[in-house]
């Protein structure tokens, strides 16, 4: 523990550019030759000379029956924090401070949405929120009957007028209904937040390839998907979207006890949503295993929506040519400030809680 606390220096791990995160991640993987890492790179595009890569790194025996999967960058900009946690864990592995059991493997999925991580956005290059994209597209949901009214308010460029209109809708519908209409997932407006797309996104297909590459359906899985932006500042919530009292719900509580926040039970700062990536992984966990979102809160829900609405409108009307575009830089900074605050205490807390969640999962595997 003393050694860990000494290493929790945020400036060592927190970078706010995709290239720096990717470069440092792969550099640290190369130090783990003793663990015989298996590496798969998935190219999801290219910007100028920068290849947008998702890296999948398997550490441990190939025939391991138990696998801990750690995902960063599902929501692009949130990957700055997720990558920092993953790179801390790689250092811990290199220093033999994070023991892996004989029948256990670690699978790191780094920068699942590299385009969003490059541009400091939550969505991908098609405007898709990956956590609304895992649905049956042959039965794509119709727009919510209240969504057109919400969309009209979201389209207001003046922030004060927009907030006034949205406040009226929130008062009219109530907070729960408002949250469902706004963030539950929509499939018809690519520029608007929480858009789920019309077909599986590039990263959706990458996940499928990873599942098949390592035959994950035949293994016992714990999945930790690293996110930021929702909840109280510095709080790390373990969110479960498993049905309440299901085998996976009980499984997660055997590991983390009362720290589990189940959306169905209303325990979480999150709400039930359509199209979560969780649901694909749930299909692999009929008997045992769990998928949890480790969400680090930042500046509050209103601040979250304010920055998302502003940057969505900007991208609806403009396409910056580079990250040095002046107006874009202002919005980029606002996104980073919300989803990866520079506060050293926040960053150190995220590193520690990320390590803690992973250590507990490995302990659970080793205890069995």
Buried (B, 14 or more C-beta within 10 A) or exposed (E): EEEBEEBBBBEBBBBBBBBEBBEBBBEBBEBBEEBEBBEBEBEBBEBEEBEBBBBBBBBBBEEBEBBBBBBBBBBBBBBBBBBBBBBBBBBBBBEEBBEBBEBBBBBBBBBBBBBBBBBBBBBBBBBBBBBBBBBEEEEBBEBBEBBEBBBEBBBBEEEEEBBEBBEEBBEEBEEEBBBBBBBBBBBBBBBBBBBBBBEBBBBBEBBEEBBEEBEBEEBBBBBBBBBBBBBEBBBBBBBBBBEEEBBBBBBBBEBBEEBBBBBBEEBBBBBBBBBBBBBBBBEBBEEBBBBBBBBBBBBBBEBBBBBBBBBBBBBBEEEBEEBEBEEBBEBBEBBBBBBBBEBEEBBBBBBBBBBBBBBBBBEBBBEE
